[in-house]
Amino acid sequence: MPEPARIGFAGTPEFAATLLQGLIDKDILPELVLTQPDRPTGRGRKTRPSPVRRLAAERGVPVEVPERLKGFDLKPYSLDLLIVAAYGLILPEHILAAPRLGCLNVHASLLPRWRGAAPVERAIMAGDRESGVCLMQMDAGLDTGPVYRCESLVISEEETGSGLEARLGALGRRLLLELLPELEQLEPVPQSDVGATYAEKLTPADSRLDLSGAPDRAARQVRALTDRQPVTVFAPDPADPHKPVRVRCLGAARADADEASQASGRILRVDRAGLWVTCGQGALCIPEIQLNRGKGTAMKAKAAANGYPEILRAGRRLFATADEAMNADTRRQES
């Protein structure tokens, strides 16, 4: 790429911030950063600027936070290249065509698998054994453009969404910095549509735990969503039957198919490993939880059970929804 290159950057979450930090560390300062407006994020759902916006502000890089791109004009910036990573908005054709070299997407999956909005979480939830990063030339489709480079990594058995995202961010940063000096000499390879899958945007329904389903599936769901929109169950509160306790399931949950089968949702025990609850034909172990009681802080399951023994002791039931928990007969749920 001719020097000095005029680069723009579009991204929002920590994955994208890792890439932006890599560019800044190499003294490649974008002329412009695009990111999503401030939104409620994390376990506390507090409104915060995106990781990309915070980093750009710290380094004095101009930032724009358009709600939509339909009326946004990129031409005045005279960019050679726009680097895009988990931005969260679809780029219209006038944005794709504005940079001299087009738009380069750093995508956190092994394309064509998991095109779309939530590839990291969907890969874990589906039980994929590997993920990776692809660098692709963007076109008008959804992650359908030709690929410059792709590299894979193994998903561990206790991988969380945030942990995998961090590893993919580091991988993407290396691949991006290796690619930029030779970008204009490379010809991307068209993607095949064979084996294509779509990583649908996460919705509140994804955070509802199916206590009657397979425990390994439930464990993957907890691990995938633990730091983004945690999986939630509900426990009846004997002290106030009309206000069920929300229990957010956090950490590197795991399944045990050898546990004795009982009615789904029953707490088996709480030990140093976590909160053990029956799930399908086995048990789910949740190492860390967050209750909407007290200060509402996340804590080890054992500590939470010590603080709230009437809610989290062995034999009590957990439910998928607040209505189910509120309608449960607390006098009979242990029978």
C-alpha positions, 0 to 999 in steps of 0.5 A: 500500500502506498505511504502514507496510506489514509485509513479509516476504521469502523468497529465497536466491541473489544474485538475491534478495539484490539485491532485498533490498538494494534494499528495505533501501536504501529503508528498507523493512525486512522483519519476517522473512526466509526463506531456505534452510539453509546448503549447499555452493555455488560452485566449491569446494563449501564450506558457506556461508550464502546471500547473502540470509542474510548480508545479513539478518544484517548488517542485523539482520533476523530470519532463519528457515531452515526445511528445509520449510514444512509446519509453519512458521506465518507468521500471528504476523508479521501480514504485509501482503505476502510477497515471494518471489524464487528461494527454493527451496521451494514455498510451501504454501497456508497460507503463500500465504494468510497475508499480507493481500495474498498473496505476490508473486513476482519471477521471472527469466524472461518467463512463461510461458516458463521456469516453475520452478527454474532459469530463468536457466541454462535460458534460456542453455542453450536459446539464447534471445535474451531473458530478463526479469523478471515480477512475479506474484501467487503461486497454488498452481501453479508460477509460474502466477499472474497477472502485474502487470508484466514487462520484457525484456532481450537475452541477449548472445552471451557471457552467463554465468549469473552475468552474466545473473543480475546484470542480471536482479537489477538489473531486478527490483529496479527493477520491485519498487520501482516496483510496491510503492507502487501494488500494491493499485490494480493488477489482475494479468493471468492468464497464458496456458499457451500457450508455457509451458516448465519450467526443471527443477532443475539436476542433476549430469547438466547438468554433463556436456559432450557432446563429440560435440554441437554446439559452440554448444550446448556453449558455452552450457552452459559459460557458463550453469553457469560459476559455479553447477555448472561443466561438467566434462570429464576428461583422462588423466594420464600420470603416474597413469593411475588418477587422471584430471584433472578439468577444470572449464570456466569463463568465456564459452566460445564456439564456432567452426564453421569449425575443421577437424573431428577426433575429438571431444574432441581439444585443438587448441591452447591460446592467449590465447583459451583451450583449443580442443577439437574438439566435434561439427563444430567447436570449443569455446574455453574461456577459463578452467579449474580442475584438481583438481591443485596448489592447485585454483584457477581460472586462464586456460587458457593458464596451466594449460597452461603448468603442466601441459603433459603433460595439456593440450597439443595432440593430447591427448584430453578425455573426458566422464567419469572412467571414459572418461579412465581407460580411455583408452590414453594411448599411442594417444590422440594417434594 
